Amino acid sequence: MENQENKYVAGDIVFQIVNPASKLVVRRYVSRIYYCKFADDPERKELALFEREIMN
């Protein structure tokens, strides 16, 4: 079960602050890290980001 400490949940669309042109989809949240896949290229390697590194 996910804790309520996370701001985003699986399936949310977010953007990386340093590269806002790429749309990301939150796949899961574990130990304060968001694992996000690229919405336009799901085969691309996913990113592991902290909450401070993403925005919606």
Backbone torsions as a table, in degrees:
resi	resn	phi	psi	omega
1	MET	NA	136.3	-178.8
2	GLU	-80.3	144.2	177.2
3	ASN	-79.4	160.8	178.6
4	GLN	-84.1	6.7	178.3
5	GLU	-75.2	-17.2	-179.4
6	ASN	-86.7	144.2	-178.0
7	LYS	-84.2	-32.3	-177.3
8	TYR	-115.6	152.5	179.3
9	VAL	-119.5	165.4	179.4
10	ALA	-54.9	131.9	-179.6
11	GLY	98.8	-14.4	178.6
12	ASP	-67.8	144.0	174.9
13	ILE	-91.3	126.5	-179.8
14	VAL	-136.3	172.5	179.5
15	PHE	-133.4	143.5	176.4
16	GLN	-77.5	133.0	-176.6
17	ILE	-59.8	-41.8	-178.5
18	VAL	-76.6	-13.4	178.5
19	ASN	-144.9	71.6	-174.9
20	PRO	-69.3	-6.9	179.3
21	ALA	-74.6	-22.5	-178.7
22	SER	-94.0	121.6	178.0
23	LYS	-82.6	131.4	-179.3
24	LEU	-118.0	152.8	175.1
25	VAL	-118.5	125.8	178.1
26	VAL	-68.5	124.5	179.1
27	ARG	-94.1	-44.6	177.7
28	ARG	-161.1	165.4	179.8
29	TYR	-129.5	118.6	-178.6
30	VAL	-141.2	129.6	175.5
31	SER	50.6	47.6	177.5
32	ARG	67.1	17.8	177.5
33	ILE	-121.2	132.8	176.3
34	TYR	-96.4	127.8	176.2
35	TYR	-100.6	115.0	-173.4
36	CYS	-120.8	140.5	174.9
37	LYS	-109.0	157.1	179.9
38	PHE	-76.5	128.4	-177.2
39	ALA	-65.7	-37.4	-176.8
40	ASP	-86.2	-14.6	-177.7
41	ASP	-144.6	75.6	-175.2
42	PRO	-62.9	-17.2	178.7
43	GLU	-80.7	-16.0	179.7
44	ARG	-68.1	149.1	-179.1
45	LYS	-58.6	134.0	-178.2
46	GLU	-74.0	161.9	179.5
47	LEU	-104.5	145.8	173.1
48	ALA	-110.8	113.2	-172.0
49	LEU	-128.9	148.2	171.6
50	PHE	-83.4	159.3	-178.8
51	GLU	-56.3	-36.7	-178.1
52	ARG	-68.7	-12.4	-178.5
53	GLU	-95.2	-3.9	-177.8
54	ILE	-127.7	159.3	177.1
55	MET	-143.2	164.3	177.3
56	ASN	-115.3	NA	NA
